[in-house]
Amino acid sequence: MKKIYILFFLMFIYTFSQAQRNAVVGISLGRAYYLGEINTSNQFYKTKFAYGAFYRYDINPRYSARANVIYTNLSADDMDFDSQYQRTRAQTMNTSILDITLQAEFNFLPCDPTSRKKNYTPFVTAGVTYFLKDFTIGGILDNLAIPFGLGFRYNINKQIAIGAEWNFRKTFRDDIDYEYPPPSPTQKQVGYQHDKDWYSIVGIFLTYKFKTYTKCPAFD
């Protein structure tokens, strides 16, 4: 029995060490903005700081899985636009967002931090987001969003990398740009049900890799 415990312990240590080899932690800093009934199409409108941290697991040089936590504020004002309807409506918003995202990354190039020739890559990412508006919980779909984006990563050395990323979040709700109770009839377009609200985050990141890659001949 003692030998079995030792065997399990050694297997645990081995599994943990393998996971550590592929583990990456990072921090991000960027700007976030909202798209919806107030701001219908202007990219980078009224951006606010977005602060984040994440854990990434590199499955191989092409694929990774990542968990993010981001905090930001979103704001908008009808008076920033020339539309007479918006100026009459005079709606404003200032909303805090806590964003928790699980996503997969695909590297266009086989990124290898131990190689000088393969130490950078553009990538795309997609997954699922759970977010809280002003730290309140609603229905199931109220707190879900579809995240997708693209980025670029450069490995400074075997453990440290920097990069930039631009992500979008498609939500399933219309009330990011107003507070309950619902707006009056003269403000009905703020909650137009066929035009769900979005928000976007663009920024830079810095990562630290616990251990270096073991080179795979398939990617040499």
Secondary structure, 3 states (H helix, E strand, C coil): CHHHHHHHHHHHHHHHHHHHHCEEEEEEEEEEEEECCCCCCCCCCCCEEEEEEEEEEECCCCEEEEEEEEEEEEEEEHHHCCCHHHHHHCCEEEEEEEEEEEEEEEECCCCCCCCCCCCEEEEEEEEEEEEEECCECCCCHHHEEEEEEEEEEEECCCCEEEEEEEEEEEECCCCCCCCCCCCCHHHHHHHCCCCCCEEEEEEEEEEEECCCCCCCHHHC
